[in-house]
Amino acid sequence: MGSLLFIAAAIAIMSGLTWAEHKLNPGKTDWWRNLQAWALDLGCGLLVLGFLPDWHGNSLIDGEALPFIFALPLFLLVRDFTEYLYHYAQHRIPALWALHSLHHSDPEMTALTTNRHFWGDQLIKAVTIWPATTMIMSQTGPIIAAYAAISLYNYFIHANMKVDFGRWSWVLNCPAYHRRHHSRLPEHYNTNFAALFPIFDVIFGTYRRPDGWPPCGLDEAPNSMGDLVFWPLRKAFGRLPDSTAPRPASPAVSEA
């Protein structure tokens, strides 16, 4: 039941944001390919994730022993930290970039770009950062449910809506902040990795305040469902041009 409610909420938010995007910034988008990627991701999650082992050992922090009002913010910080580390690795390790580049291949970032991930990416997370999060802090049902609801905010940060928190951009992610991360401009590469809290970008030197509304996308993009299924292996199948190397670091990041 919880999964169905989450999917229903996601569809409602996607629909509302897509309607708003069309009104504010009408134009061609890769919406169909993004929905196909979402279907693959959902299918893989339903068929495979349940068979992967969970962490059942001790945790550094017992989330069940804390009042919910304290446990939830703490869990959000812990989970966002592990997501930050994984996202950073996706841009530094060629094998992970081969998967993650699908997300960056959208020529016009929109709310539906949130769904544009390689279907196997969640399997890697399920045996790496998700158990690592539990090793740091155990979770309860209410914490997981609240986190799932808050994670829907990702649709907003990908939206094609020119929302910029300006000098407060280091507090919470927003469309302008994340747009810079998806930018095609080399000077924007390898910045603004945070999912929710840019404070991790600040701490690790990858924070850059948004500066305009840059173009997005890569030199290649999936052309079919087959490209989505075999995206990391596209060179071997000869489906798309070679572009699997991680993005080079910008001078600003190299100096940080």
N, C-alpha and C positions, 0 to 999 in steps of 0.2 A: 504493500500500500504506500509506504514511504517513497519508493522509487517512482510510482505512478504520479504521486503528488508533485515530486520534484520535476518530472518530465512535463507535467501540465503547467507548472509555474514557469518553466523555461520557455515553453511554447508561447505562453501569454506575454512574457517579457520580450521575447524575440519579435513577436508580431507587433507589439506596441512600438518598440524601438525602430523596427524596419519601416513602419508607417511614418514615424517622425522623421527618419532619415530621408525618405522619399519626398516629404514635404519641404524639408530644409535644403537638401542637396540632391535633387533628382539627377539621375544618371545611371549608366550601366554598371552593374555589379555582378560578381560571380556567385550569386546566391544559390544557384542549383548545385554547383560543385560543393559548396559549403554544407548544404543539407545532406548531400551524399556522404560526405566525410563524417557528418554527425551520425548518420545511420550505421555506418561501418563501426564507428566508435561505440555506439550503444550496443550493437550486436555482439562485438567482441567482449564488452564488459559483462553482458548478461550470460554469455556462454563460457567465459574463461575465468573471470576474476574470482568467482565463488570457489574455484578449485585451488587457488593459490594460498599458501599458508599465511596465517596472521602471526604477529608477534604476541606470544603469551608469557614472556618472561617479565621480570621486574622493570619498573619505570623509575626514572629519577624523581619524577613528580607524580604523586597520586591525585589525579584529577577528581576522583570520586570523593576524596576527603576534603575537597575545597568547596566552599559555597559557589553555586553556579555563577553568581555575579562576578566572582574573581576568576573562576576556572575558565570561563569562555574567553575573555580577553587574553589570558595567558596562553591558552591553546591557539588562538588566532596568531599570536606572535610567533609561537614555536613552529606552527605549520607554515606560516609565511616565510620564516627563515629557511626552512628546508626547501621550500619551493624556489626561493631566491637562489640557493646554492645549485639546485638542479638546473634551473633556467640558465644560470651563468655557465654551467658545464655544457649545456646544449650549444652554446656559441663558441666554446673552446675546444671541444672534443669532436673530431671529424665524424665519427660514427654516430654520435648523438645529433650533430648538425644535419646529417643526411636525413634523419627523421624529422627534425624540427623545422627544416627549411620549407616543408609543406605549409606550415602555419604562416610563414613570411612570404609565401608565393602569391598571396591574394593581391591583385593589382589595385584594389580599392578597399581599404580596411573598413569593415562595417561590423555591426553587432553580430552578424552571422559568421564573421571570421573567427569568433570565439570557438566555433565548432570545428574549425579547419585544422585538425591535428591528425597525425598518422595513427592508425588504430592500435599499433603496438606500443605506442608511447606510454599508455596507462599501465601496460604490463611491466615495463621497466620500473615505473614509479611504485608499483605494487610490491616489488621486491627490494626497493632501495629506500627512497625518502619517506614513503608512508610508514613502513616499519620503524624507520629512524625516528619519526615523529613520536610514535608510541613508546619507543625506548626512552625518549626524553620525558614524555607526559602521557599517562593513560587517559582514555576518554570514556565518557558515559554516553548513553543514547541521546539525551537532550543536547549535549555538546555537539555531537555529530550532526544532529538535525539542524541545530542553529548554524553550524558551519556550512552545511549544504545550502541553507537559505541565503546566507551572506555571500557565498561563492557565486550566486547569480549576478552579483555586482559586476562580474567580469564581462557580461554582455554590454553594460554601460561603458566600460573603459575602452572597448573596441568600437563603440558606435561612431559613425561618421557625423558627429555633432561637435561643433567647435566650442567645447567647454574647457576652460583653462582656470585652474585655481591660483594662477599667478604666484605670488610670493609664498603662498601656502601649499605649493605643489609638493613640498617635501613631507606633508602630513598624510595625504591620501591620494591614491592613483586616480587619474581622470583621463578622458579621451585625448587631450593635448599631450599629456605626459607620456601615455603609451604610444601615441602616434609617432613621437620622436624615436621610440625604440624600433618601430617598424619602418622607419625612413629608409629610402634608397640612397640618401646622401652619405658618402663615406665619413664625413665629419660627425655623423650621428651614430655610427656603429658602436655596438657594445656599451650602451648606456641605458639607464632606466629599466632594469630587469624586474623590479618589484611587482608582485601581483596585487597586493593591497596597500602595503605600507612602505613608501619610498625611504623611510628611515634606514632600511638596510642598504639602499644605494648610497645614502649619505655616509654610512659607517664604512663601507668598502670602496668608496671613491668612484662609484659609477653613476652618481646622481648628476643630472644636468637639467636645469630648468627649461621647460618647453619654450621654443622660439619659432613660432609660426606653425604652418600646417604643411609639412613636406610631403612629397609623393612617396608612395609605398610600392611594395612588390619586389620581385626578383626578375631575372631575365628569362625565367622559365615558369611554367604553371601547368598543373594537370589538365589534360584534355579529355579524359574519360574516366570511368569508374576503375578501369584497369590501372590507370596511372595512380589513382588513390590507393589501390590495394598494394601495388608494388613500388610505391614511391622511392624508398631507399635503394631499390635495385634497378632503378630506371636506366642506369648506364648499361648494366648487363643485358637488359631487354632491348636496349637501343630505342627507347620510347621518347626520350627527351635529351637535349644537349647536356653536356657535362657542366654541373654547377654545384658540386657537393661540398666544396671546401668551406670551412668556417669563415665567417666574415672577418676581415682584418680589423685589428684594434685601431681606433682612431688615435691620433697623436695625444689628445687630452687624456684618454684612458691609459695609454702607455706611460704617461708621466705620473699618473696618480699613484 
